[in-house]
Amino acid sequence: MSSEGPDGLGDEIAKARAARAEREAKKQSATRADDGSISAGAYALRYGAEFGTSVFVGGFIGYWIDVFAGTKPWGLLIMGAFGFAAGTRAIIRAYKELNAQALKQTQEPQAPEDGN
């Protein structure tokens, strides 16, 4: 057993809390720095992939409905239209998310960085 008294324990707790606060501050600054690091090409790829996947999945489901039900172009057309609507909705949702993120970044006061 150590010979430290209650004061030594209090010092250890204070050190641990300070270390935790420092880790949290670093984590928040890293998260804040990552928020604006996505390029325009990455957004274009995301939007294109979401839209294309939605239309493809809708058309694929419609094709298989046509195969099993024997309704030849109608399942593909209707489900393709639903896929188009879902893709458009996904793009609008992603666009609103991007705008909210940009608005949040412009309204946050930037803390000055010190040389430490």
C-alpha positions in Angstrom: 0.0 0.0 0.0 1.2 3.5 -0.6 1.7 6.1 2.0 -0.3 8.7 0.1 -3.1 10.3 2.1 -6.3 11.9 0.9 -4.4 14.8 -0.6 -2.5 12.5 -3.0 -5.7 11.0 -4.2 -7.2 14.4 -4.8 -4.2 15.3 -6.9 -4.5 12.2 -8.9 -8.2 12.8 -9.6 -7.4 16.4 -10.6 -4.7 15.2 -13.0 -7.0 12.6 -14.5 -9.8 15.2 -15.0 -7.3 17.6 -16.7 -6.1 14.9 -19.0 -9.7 13.9 -19.9 -10.6 17.5 -20.6 -7.5 17.9 -22.8 -8.5 14.7 -24.8 -12.1 16.0 -25.2 -10.8 19.4 -26.5 -8.5 17.7 -29.0 -11.4 15.4 -30.1 -13.7 18.3 -30.6 -11.2 20.4 -32.5 -10.5 17.4 -34.8 -14.2 16.9 -35.4 -14.6 20.6 -36.2 -11.7 20.4 -38.6 -13.1 17.4 -40.4 -16.5 18.9 -40.9 -15.4 21.1 -43.9 -12.8 18.8 -45.4 -15.0 17.0 -47.9 -14.4 18.2 -51.5 -17.0 19.1 -54.1 -16.1 15.9 -56.0 -16.9 13.8 -53.0 -20.3 15.4 -52.8 -20.9 14.9 -56.5 -20.0 11.2 -56.2 -22.3 10.9 -53.2 -25.2 12.5 -54.9 -24.7 10.6 -58.1 -24.4 7.3 -56.3 -27.5 7.8 -54.2 -29.6 8.8 -57.2 -28.3 6.1 -59.5 -28.7 3.4 -56.9 -32.3 4.5 -56.1 -33.3 4.4 -59.8 -31.5 1.1 -60.4 -33.1 -0.6 -57.4 -36.6 0.7 -58.4 -36.1 -0.5 -62.0 -34.7 -3.9 -60.8 -37.7 -4.5 -58.6 -40.0 -3.4 -61.4 -38.3 -5.8 -63.8 -38.8 -8.7 -61.5 -42.4 -7.8 -60.9 -42.9 -7.8 -64.7 -41.2 -11.2 -65.0 -43.4 -12.9 -62.4 -46.7 -11.0 -63.1 -46.3 -10.9 -66.9 -47.1 -7.1 -67.0 -44.2 -6.3 -69.3 -43.3 -2.7 -69.3 -45.6 -1.4 -66.5 -43.8 -2.8 -63.4 -40.5 -1.4 -64.7 -42.0 2.0 -65.6 -43.8 2.4 -62.3 -41.1 1.2 -60.0 -38.5 3.1 -62.1 -40.6 6.3 -61.4 -40.7 5.4 -57.7 -36.9 4.9 -57.8 -36.5 8.3 -59.5 -38.7 9.9 -56.8 -36.6 8.2 -54.0 -33.4 9.4 -55.7 -34.6 12.9 -55.9 -35.7 12.8 -52.3 -32.3 11.5 -51.2 -30.5 14.3 -53.1 -32.8 16.9 -51.5 -32.2 15.5 -48.0 -28.4 15.4 -48.6 -28.5 19.0 -49.9 -30.4 20.2 -46.8 -27.8 18.4 -44.6 -25.0 20.1 -46.5 -26.6 23.5 -46.2 -27.2 23.1 -42.4 -23.6 22.0 -41.9 -22.4 25.1 -43.9 -24.7 27.4 -41.9 -23.4 25.9 -38.6 -19.8 26.5 -39.6 -20.4 30.1 -40.6 -22.2 30.9 -37.4 -19.7 29.3 -35.0 -17.1 31.8 -33.7 -13.7 30.6 -34.6 -11.4 30.4 -31.7 -7.9 31.9 -32.3 -5.2 29.3 -32.4 -2.2 29.8 -30.2 1.2 28.5 -31.0 1.2 25.8 -28.2 
